[in-house]
Amino acid sequence: MTPLSPQILLVDDEEGVLGFAKIALERSGYRVLTARNGRNSLAIFAEHAREIDLVILDLNMPEMSGEDVLLEMQRIQPAVRVVLSTGGGDDEASRRLQGRGIAGLLFKPYTVRTLAEKVRSVLEAGTQSLHAGPPGNS
């Protein structure tokens, strides 16, 4: 029996980013669930928490911030691995969340290569506080 590939929950309110990242992750062999807002992501996460290996979470979303979503996901599954995706300008929130058990940061705009490397490193290492470099370092 072939083991299932890792499953990722991808959360971003920008349709272009969501579509790009979903295709890139699927082409890298991952199973991908998507959500366009925080509330929807929490519903999906609550239903599939045991099957989700990693969450890629947009930090800056309307209605419910990535920070609030992260805290709720950690209540549901304290060991959840989350990579925060940020377009910059979120430095204060990023610093505040450093001690909150995030698995890393992914800076937008990111490339297919940067995304794949970040996901692979987090899934392989399972360590905390891994950081992708600023845009252009891929």
KAMOZI-V771996 format. One record per residue. N is the residue number from 1. RES is the residue in three letters. OMEGA is omega in degrees with one decimal (NA if undefined). NEAR is the number of other C-alpha atoms within 12 Angstrom. Layout:
# KAMOZI-V771996
n=N res=RES omega=OMEGA near=NEAR
n=N res=RES omega=OMEGA near=NEAR
This chain:
# KAMOZI-V771996
n=1 res=MET omega=-178.5 near=3
n=2 res=THR omega=178.1 near=4
n=3 res=PRO omega=177.9 near=7
n=4 res=LEU omega=174.9 near=13
n=5 res=SER omega=-179.2 near=20
n=6 res=PRO omega=178.6 near=25
n=7 res=GLN omega=-177.6 near=30
n=8 res=ILE omega=170.2 near=42
n=9 res=LEU omega=-177.5 near=46
n=10 res=LEU omega=-176.4 near=47
n=11 res=VAL omega=177.4 near=45
n=12 res=ASP omega=-179.8 near=39
n=13 res=ASP omega=178.7 near=29
n=14 res=GLU omega=-176.8 near=26
n=15 res=GLU omega=-179.7 near=17
n=16 res=GLY omega=178.9 near=14
n=17 res=VAL omega=-179.1 near=30
n=18 res=LEU omega=-179.6 near=27
n=19 res=GLY omega=179.1 near=21
n=20 res=PHE omega=-176.4 near=22
n=21 res=ALA omega=179.0 near=39
n=22 res=LYS omega=179.4 near=31
n=23 res=ILE omega=-179.4 near=22
n=24 res=ALA omega=-179.2 near=26
n=25 res=LEU omega=178.6 near=35
n=26 res=GLU omega=177.8 near=25
n=27 res=ARG omega=176.1 near=17
n=28 res=SER omega=174.6 near=22
n=29 res=GLY omega=-179.0 near=18
n=30 res=TYR omega=170.1 near=27
n=31 res=ARG omega=-171.7 near=25
n=32 res=VAL omega=168.6 near=32
n=33 res=LEU omega=-179.5 near=36
n=34 res=THR omega=175.0 near=37
n=35 res=ALA omega=-177.2 near=31
n=36 res=ARG omega=177.2 near=33
n=37 res=ASN omega=-175.5 near=30
n=38 res=GLY omega=-178.1 near=35
n=39 res=ARG omega=178.5 near=25
n=40 res=ASN omega=-179.8 near=23
n=41 res=SER omega=179.0 near=36
n=42 res=LEU omega=177.4 near=34
n=43 res=ALA omega=178.6 near=22
n=44 res=ILE omega=-178.6 near=28
n=45 res=PHE omega=179.9 near=37
n=46 res=ALA omega=-179.0 near=22
n=47 res=GLU omega=-172.6 near=17
n=48 res=HIS omega=-173.0 near=24
n=49 res=ALA omega=-177.6 near=27
n=50 res=ARG omega=-177.2 near=21
n=51 res=GLU omega=-176.3 near=22
n=52 res=ILE omega=-178.6 near=32
n=53 res=ASP omega=-176.4 near=33
n=54 res=LEU omega=173.4 near=41
n=55 res=VAL omega=170.6 near=49
n=56 res=ILE omega=-167.3 near=49
n=57 res=LEU omega=175.3 near=50
n=58 res=ASP omega=-177.5 near=45
n=59 res=LEU omega=-174.3 near=45
n=60 res=ASN omega=178.7 near=33
n=61 res=MET omega=176.1 near=27
n=62 res=PRO omega=177.3 near=18
n=63 res=GLU omega=-178.6 near=16
n=64 res=MET omega=-175.8 near=25
n=65 res=SER omega=175.2 near=29
n=66 res=GLY omega=177.9 near=38
n=67 res=GLU omega=178.1 near=34
n=68 res=ASP omega=178.7 near=26
n=69 res=VAL omega=178.8 near=38
n=70 res=LEU omega=-178.7 near=41
n=71 res=LEU omega=178.2 near=25
n=72 res=GLU omega=178.5 near=23
n=73 res=MET omega=179.3 near=38
n=74 res=GLN omega=174.6 near=23
n=75 res=ARG omega=179.7 near=17
n=76 res=ILE omega=-176.8 near=20
n=77 res=GLN omega=-175.0 near=25
n=78 res=PRO omega=-176.9 near=17
n=79 res=ALA omega=-178.6 near=24
n=80 res=VAL omega=176.6 near=37
n=81 res=ARG omega=-176.7 near=38
n=82 res=VAL omega=169.8 near=47
n=83 res=VAL omega=178.1 near=45
n=84 res=LEU omega=177.9 near=48
n=85 res=SER omega=-176.6 near=47
n=86 res=THR omega=178.8 near=37
n=87 res=GLY omega=-177.7 near=25
n=88 res=GLY omega=-177.3 near=21
n=89 res=GLY omega=180.0 near=14
n=90 res=ASP omega=-173.9 near=24
n=91 res=ASP omega=-179.1 near=18
n=92 res=GLU omega=178.9 near=14
n=93 res=ALA omega=178.8 near=25
n=94 res=SER omega=179.0 near=31
n=95 res=ARG omega=180.0 near=19
n=96 res=ARG omega=-175.4 near=14
n=97 res=LEU omega=-178.0 near=27
n=98 res=GLN omega=-179.3 near=23
n=99 res=GLY omega=-174.8 near=13
n=100 res=ARG omega=174.9 near=28
n=101 res=GLY omega=176.2 near=29
n=102 res=ILE omega=-178.3 near=38
n=103 res=ALA omega=178.6 near=37
n=104 res=GLY omega=177.6 near=40
n=105 res=LEU omega=177.1 near=42
n=106 res=LEU omega=-174.2 near=42
n=107 res=PHE omega=176.3 near=33
n=108 res=LYS omega=-4.9 near=32
n=109 res=PRO omega=179.2 near=26
n=110 res=TYR omega=179.7 near=28
n=111 res=THR omega=175.4 near=24
n=112 res=VAL omega=-178.3 near=23
n=113 res=ARG omega=179.8 near=23
n=114 res=THR omega=178.4 near=28
n=115 res=LEU omega=-178.9 near=39
n=116 res=ALA omega=179.9 near=29
n=117 res=GLU omega=-179.8 near=26
n=118 res=LYS omega=-178.6 near=36
n=119 res=VAL omega=-179.5 near=43
n=120 res=ARG omega=-177.4 near=28
n=121 res=SER omega=179.8 near=25
n=122 res=VAL omega=-179.5 near=33
n=123 res=LEU omega=-179.4 near=29
n=124 res=GLU omega=-174.4 near=18
n=125 res=ALA omega=-176.3 near=16
n=126 res=GLY omega=-177.3 near=23
n=127 res=THR omega=179.7 near=22
n=128 res=GLN omega=170.1 near=24
n=129 res=SER omega=171.8 near=26
n=130 res=LEU omega=-176.2 near=27
n=131 res=HIS omega=169.9 near=29
n=132 res=ALA omega=179.4 near=32
n=133 res=GLY omega=177.9 near=21
n=134 res=PRO omega=-179.3 near=19
n=135 res=PRO omega=177.7 near=21
n=136 res=GLY omega=-178.9 near=13
n=137 res=ASN omega=-177.8 near=17
n=138 res=SER omega=NA near=19
